[in-house]
Amino acid sequence: MAQPLMPHATASWLVDNTSLSFQQIAEFCGLHILEVQAIADDMAATKLTGRDPLRAHELTMEEIEKGQKDPNYRLQILKGPEQQRRTKGPRYTPVSKRQDKPDGIAWIIRNHPEVSDGQISLLIGTTRTTIAAIRDRSHWNIANITPKDPVTLGLTSQRELDAVVAKAAKAAGIEAPTDTRLEGDREALIEQLRNERDNVHTGGTDSVISDVDALFGKRS
C-alpha cells in the first residue's frame, strides 16, 4: 500500500486535526500504533511539524470524514501524478563535480574519438558548445584541462561509458576496444591459484606442518 511522503509529520497532523483512531492513522502512514501514540503524547524524540495531507493531495476531506464515522474504515491514499522520467537532455551533475566535466570530456575525446558530441553530452551532462570548444582547443580554460577518466571522476558509471563506446564503435564500423588494464594481474592471480592448488595435492600438508613447528616448536 502506498504511504504518504512524510509519514511521521503526516501522522502528527492527523492526530492534531482529526478524530481518526490511532490505528487508522498508523495504517495510513505505515507506522506502528505505538509510534502514533508517542506522537500524540509528545513523547517523540523531536517535536514534529505537522504535514497537511490535504494540501499534499494525499487525502481528501471526504476520505477523512469516512474514517471518522467508521473506526474500522481504512483510509485510501490518493494516487499522485506519475513521475516523469527524464529520457532526453543532459543529466544533472552535482555542483561539486561540475568543475571536473571538462577533464572527463577531454578524456573521452582523446581515447574514444568515435563517440559523438551528442553522446558525450548525454553521458557527462554538458552542452555541445562546450564539447566543441574542447575539441578545437578554444575553451576559455583549455590550459588547465587535463584528460581524466570520467568514471574515476564520478561523472558516469563504467557500464554507461562502455555502452556508449560500444554503440559508437558499432556505428563507426570499428571493433569496440577491450579493457586490458587488468589482464596481467588476472593472469598472475590465476597462476597463483593454480600453484596453491597443486601444493595442496603434492606437498601442501608438509608446508603447513612446517609452519606449525616454527610457531610451537618441533614436535617429537
C-alpha positions as CSV (number, residue, x, y, z in Angstrom):
1,M,0.0,0.0,0.0
2,A,1.2,3.5,-0.9
3,Q,2.2,5.7,2.0
4,P,2.5,9.5,2.5
5,L,5.8,11.1,1.6
6,M,6.5,12.1,5.3
7,P,4.6,9.6,7.4
8,H,5.6,10.9,10.9
9,A,4.8,14.5,10.0
10,T,1.5,13.4,8.4
11,A,0.6,11.4,11.4
12,S,1.2,14.4,13.6
13,W,-1.2,16.5,11.6
14,L,-3.9,13.8,11.6
15,V,-3.6,13.4,15.4
16,D,-4.0,17.2,15.9
17,N,-6.6,17.9,13.3
18,T,-8.9,14.8,13.1
19,S,-10.7,12.4,15.3
20,L,-9.3,9.4,13.5
21,S,-8.2,6.5,15.7
22,F,-4.5,5.8,16.3
23,Q,-4.9,2.5,14.4
24,Q,-6.3,4.2,11.3
25,I,-3.5,6.8,11.4
26,A,-0.9,4.1,11.9
27,E,-2.2,2.0,9.0
28,F,-2.4,5.0,6.6
29,C,1.1,6.3,7.5
30,G,2.7,2.9,7.7
31,L,3.7,3.3,11.3
32,H,3.3,1.2,14.4
33,I,0.4,2.3,16.6
34,L,2.8,2.9,19.5
35,E,4.6,5.5,17.3
36,V,1.3,7.3,16.7
37,Q,0.7,7.1,20.5
38,A,4.1,8.7,21.2
39,I,3.4,11.5,18.7
40,A,0.0,12.2,20.3
41,D,1.7,12.2,23.8
42,D,4.6,14.4,22.6
43,M,6.9,11.6,23.5
44,A,8.6,11.5,20.1
45,A,12.4,12.2,20.0
46,T,11.8,15.6,18.3
47,K,8.7,17.7,18.1
48,L,7.2,17.2,14.7
49,T,5.8,19.9,12.4
50,G,2.6,18.5,11.0
51,R,2.3,18.0,7.3
52,D,-1.2,18.5,5.8
53,P,-2.1,15.5,3.6
54,L,-5.0,17.5,2.1
55,R,-2.6,20.2,0.7
56,A,-0.2,17.5,-0.4
57,H,-3.1,15.9,-2.3
58,E,-2.7,12.6,-0.5
59,L,-6.1,12.7,1.2
60,T,-9.5,14.3,0.7
61,M,-11.7,15.7,3.4
62,E,-14.4,13.2,2.3
63,E,-11.9,10.3,2.9
64,I,-11.1,11.7,6.4
65,E,-14.8,12.0,7.2
66,K,-15.4,8.4,6.2
67,G,-12.7,7.3,8.6
68,Q,-14.1,9.5,11.4
69,K,-17.5,8.0,11.0
70,D,-16.3,4.4,10.9
71,P,-13.3,3.4,13.1
72,N,-12.9,0.2,11.0
73,Y,-12.5,2.2,7.8
74,R,-9.1,2.1,6.2
75,L,-8.1,5.4,4.6
76,Q,-7.1,5.3,1.0
77,I,-4.3,7.5,-0.2
78,L,-4.8,9.4,-3.4
79,K,-2.7,8.3,-6.3
80,G,-0.2,11.1,-7.0
81,P,0.8,12.2,-10.5
82,E,3.1,9.8,-12.3
83,Q,6.7,10.9,-12.0
84,Q,8.2,11.9,-15.3
85,R,11.4,10.1,-16.1
86,R,14.0,12.2,-18.0
87,T,14.8,10.4,-21.2
88,K,16.4,13.2,-23.2
89,G,18.8,16.1,-22.4
90,P,21.9,16.2,-20.3
91,R,21.8,14.6,-16.9
92,Y,22.1,16.6,-13.6
93,T,25.6,16.7,-12.1
94,P,26.2,17.8,-8.5
95,V,27.8,21.3,-8.2
96,S,30.9,19.8,-6.6
97,K,31.7,17.7,-9.7
98,R,30.8,20.2,-12.4
99,Q,34.4,21.6,-12.5
100,D,35.6,18.1,-13.5
101,K,33.4,17.9,-16.6
102,P,36.0,19.4,-19.0
103,D,38.6,16.9,-17.8
104,G,36.2,14.0,-18.4
105,I,35.2,15.3,-21.8
106,A,38.8,15.7,-22.9
107,W,39.5,12.1,-21.8
108,I,36.6,10.8,-24.0
109,I,37.7,12.9,-27.0
110,R,41.3,11.7,-26.7
111,N,40.6,8.0,-26.1
112,H,37.3,7.5,-27.9
113,P,37.1,9.9,-30.9
114,E,34.4,7.8,-32.4
115,V,31.9,9.0,-29.7
116,S,29.8,11.8,-31.0
117,D,29.3,15.1,-29.2
118,G,25.6,14.2,-28.7
119,Q,26.6,11.0,-26.9
120,I,29.1,12.8,-24.7
121,S,26.5,15.5,-23.9
122,L,24.1,12.9,-22.6
123,L,26.7,10.9,-20.8
124,I,28.5,13.7,-19.0
125,G,25.7,16.2,-18.8
126,T,27.1,19.1,-20.7
127,T,26.4,21.2,-23.9
128,R,27.7,20.6,-27.4
129,T,29.2,24.1,-27.4
130,T,31.5,23.1,-24.5
131,I,32.4,19.9,-26.2
132,A,33.2,21.6,-29.5
133,A,35.3,24.2,-27.6
134,I,37.4,21.4,-26.0
135,R,37.7,19.6,-29.3
136,D,39.1,22.6,-31.1
137,R,41.0,23.8,-28.0
138,S,39.2,27.2,-27.9
139,H,37.8,26.6,-24.5
140,W,38.5,29.5,-22.1
141,N,40.3,27.2,-19.6
142,I,41.9,24.9,-22.1
143,A,45.4,25.4,-20.5
144,N,44.1,23.8,-17.2
145,I,42.1,20.9,-18.7
146,T,43.7,17.5,-18.1
147,P,42.1,14.4,-19.6
148,K,40.8,12.2,-16.8
149,D,38.6,9.1,-16.8
150,P,35.0,10.3,-16.2
151,V,34.3,7.1,-14.3
152,T,37.1,7.9,-11.8
153,L,35.8,11.5,-11.6
154,G,32.3,10.2,-10.7
155,L,30.6,11.7,-13.7
156,T,29.3,8.4,-15.1
157,S,29.4,4.7,-14.4
158,Q,31.7,2.2,-16.2
159,R,28.7,0.4,-17.5
160,E,27.3,3.5,-19.1
161,L,30.6,4.5,-20.6
162,D,31.2,1.1,-22.0
163,A,27.7,1.0,-23.6
164,V,28.2,4.4,-25.2
165,V,31.7,3.4,-26.6
166,A,30.4,0.1,-27.9
167,K,27.4,1.8,-29.6
168,A,29.7,4.5,-31.2
169,A,32.2,1.8,-32.3
170,K,29.4,-0.2,-34.0
171,A,28.1,2.9,-35.8
172,A,31.6,3.7,-37.0
173,G,32.2,0.1,-38.2
174,I,35.1,-0.5,-35.9
175,E,35.8,-3.1,-33.2
176,A,34.9,-1.9,-29.7
177,P,38.1,-1.6,-27.6
178,T,38.7,-4.1,-24.9
179,D,39.9,-3.0,-21.5
180,T,43.2,-4.8,-20.9
181,R,44.4,-2.9,-17.9
182,L,43.9,-5.8,-15.5
183,E,44.9,-8.6,-17.8
184,G,48.4,-9.0,-16.3
185,D,47.0,-9.1,-12.8
186,R,44.3,-11.5,-13.8
187,E,46.8,-14.0,-15.3
188,A,49.1,-13.7,-12.3
189,L,46.2,-14.4,-9.9
190,I,45.2,-17.4,-11.9
191,E,48.7,-18.7,-11.9
192,Q,49.0,-18.2,-8.1
193,L,45.7,-20.1,-7.5
194,R,46.9,-22.9,-9.7
195,N,50.2,-23.2,-7.8
196,E,48.3,-23.2,-4.5
197,R,46.0,-25.9,-5.7
198,D,49.0,-28.0,-6.9
199,N,50.7,-27.6,-3.5
200,V,47.6,-28.9,-1.8
201,H,47.8,-32.1,-3.9
202,T,51.6,-32.6,-3.9
203,G,53.1,-31.2,-0.7
204,G,50.9,-28.6,0.8
205,T,50.4,-30.5,4.0
206,D,54.2,-30.6,4.8
207,S,54.4,-26.9,4.4
208,V,51.5,-26.4,6.9
209,I,53.2,-28.7,9.4
210,S,56.5,-26.8,9.0
211,D,54.6,-23.6,9.8
212,V,53.1,-25.2,12.9
213,D,56.6,-26.4,14.0
214,A,58.0,-22.9,13.6
215,L,55.3,-21.4,15.8
216,F,55.2,-24.0,18.6
217,G,58.5,-25.9,18.3
218,K,59.3,-29.1,16.5
219,R,57.3,-32.0,17.8
220,S,59.0,-35.3,18.7
